[in-house]
């Protein structure tokens, strides 16, 4: 299985990248067969901007997009800017194909200078990936400056990694395809997903 870490950290070294690495290592600790690839968005900033203006991804951006779309699971990590995810983070997911993350397990994480921004996971990241029809693991991980080296962070990392590894393994064993935009109901993880258009038609009917 392939795990892709998408890191929107800007500095070198970056606490955002460090959190992504620790989450990936914890997933590998759950399943040694998992291969990890890291996508550093700061290296793609220019190509992302060009993609918005000319509609075509550069070579590195195309490779990163293919990696995210082809992964069995994602770890996505952003620094907190203005109480939300960074613009670079959002821009990468804006240029992905609209179905790229459908049905894909995603672990959301963020870093910030203060614990007051921890709700960014729930009011910004979780709605974003729900809109993209990803399967977001229940436990998100937020790391404030004071969390590094403190009790609690390691436990949250292990819990979230265990949930992601379980989802990845379950989908791999079932061979379940991503939830698509077909004309009929799609089944994933034991649930039947009825397209919204069909639900509206039933109400009108």
N, C-alpha and C positions, 0 to 999 in steps of 0.2 A: 504494500500500500504506500501511497505517496502523500506526504503532508507538506503543504506550502505555508510558510510563515510570511505574512505581508506586514512589513514594518514601516511606519511613517516617521520614524525618528530622523531628526535633521543633524544632530551633532555627532561627533566622533571623539570618544565613545558615546553611546546613546543608552540611556536607561530604558527607552522604548525597545531598542534592539535586545538589550539584556533580558527584559521581561519575555520577549518573544522566544529567545534562546532557551530560557529556563522552562517555559511552557512546552516547547518542542522536546526538550530533553526528558521532561516528565512523561510525555506521550510515548516516546521511544522506550522509556522504562516500563511502560505498560505492555508494549508490544515491540520487540526488538526487530521485527520485520519491516517496520515503518521507515521509509526513506524521507529525509527532510531536505527541502529546498527553501532558501530564503530569498525573498524579493524585497530589496531596499528601494523604497519609493523615491528617496532623494536623488538617486542615480537616474531616475526616469522623469524628473520634473519637466525638463525641456521637451521631451518627446510627448508627454501628456498634454502640455500646452499646445504644441503643434497639432496634435490629434484633434483638439477642439476647433482649431482654426482651419485646418485643411481636410479633416475627415479621415486621415490615413495614419495608422500607427507606425512609428519607427521600428527598426529591427528589435531593439531591446524591449520596447513596450509590447510588441507583438508576442515575443517569447514569454514575457511575464504574464500576459493575458492568457496565453495558451496553458501555461503552468497552472494558473489559478483555476481555469475551466476544467483541466484534466486531473486535478487533485482529488484524492479520496476524502480529504478534509482540509480545513483552513484554520490557521491561527492568525487573527488580525489584531494588530496593536497600533494605537495612535496616541500621540501626546494630546493633552487637552489644551485647546486654544479657544479663548472667549467662551468658556463653559461648554464646549462641544468638541467634536472631532476636528482634526486639522483640515484645511482646504485641500491639501495635497492628498490626504487619505480619501476624502470624498471624491475627488476628481478621478482617482484611479478606478473606483468602482462605477463612476459615471460613464467611463469609456468602455467598460466591459460589455460584451453582448448581454442583452436583457435576460437571457435564459442561462447564462453561464453558471450561476450559483444555485439554480433551482434544485431543491432536494439535497443539497450538499451540506454536511455537518460543518458548522463554524463555531469556533471558540472566540468570544470577543474579549478584548483586554485594552486597558488604557493606563497611561502614566500621567502624573501631575504633581505640582508642588504642594498641594494641600488636599487633605482628606475630604474637604468640603465639595470637591468636584466628583466624588465617587459615583454619584447618580448619573453621570454621563453615560454609563453603561446601559442604564434603563431608559433614559429619556432621549438618547441620540443613537447609540449603536444598535441596540436591539430592534427598534423600529426600522432602521435602515435595512438590516439584513432580513427582517420579516418581509419587508416590501420586495426584496430581491428573491423571496421564496426560499431562502436558505433554512436549514434546520439548526437553530441556535441552541447550543447546550445551555442547560439551566444555570450553571455557575459561570458568571463573568469574573474577571480578575482585574482589580484596580490597585495600582501601587503608587502611593504618595511618597514623597521624599523620605518621610520618617518610617515607612514600612520596610525599607531595605535593612535587613539584619534584625528586624523585630519579629516577635512571635506572631503567627497568624498567616503571613504571606505564603510560606511554604505549604501550609495546609490547604489554602485556597487553590494554589497552583496544582497540587496533587489531585484535589477533588475535581477541578475543571478538566485536567488532563485525562483522568479516568473516564469522565463522561464522554469526552470527545473520542477517546480510543474505543470505547464501547460502541458508539454510534458508527464509527468507521468500520469496525469489525463486523457489526451486524449487517450493514449495507453491503459489505464485500461478500459475506457468506450468502446473502439472499440474491446477490447480483441484481439488486433493484436499480432500475434506471432512474435518472433524475425526473422530477415532476415536470412534465412538458406543458405545452399549450395546445394539446390536441382537442379534438371535438368531443371526446368522451371522458368519463371519470378516470383519473389515474390513481393507482394504488401505491403507497409507500409506507413502510414501517407499520403495516397492518391497518392503516386508515385509508378510506376512500376519499380522495380530494376531488370535489366537483368544481369545475371552473365557474367563476363568478357569473359569467355570461349566462350559463345554464340555470343558475339559481335565480337570476333576474327574470329569465324567460318563464320559469315555473311560477313565479309570483304573478307575472302578467297573465299567465295562461288560464 
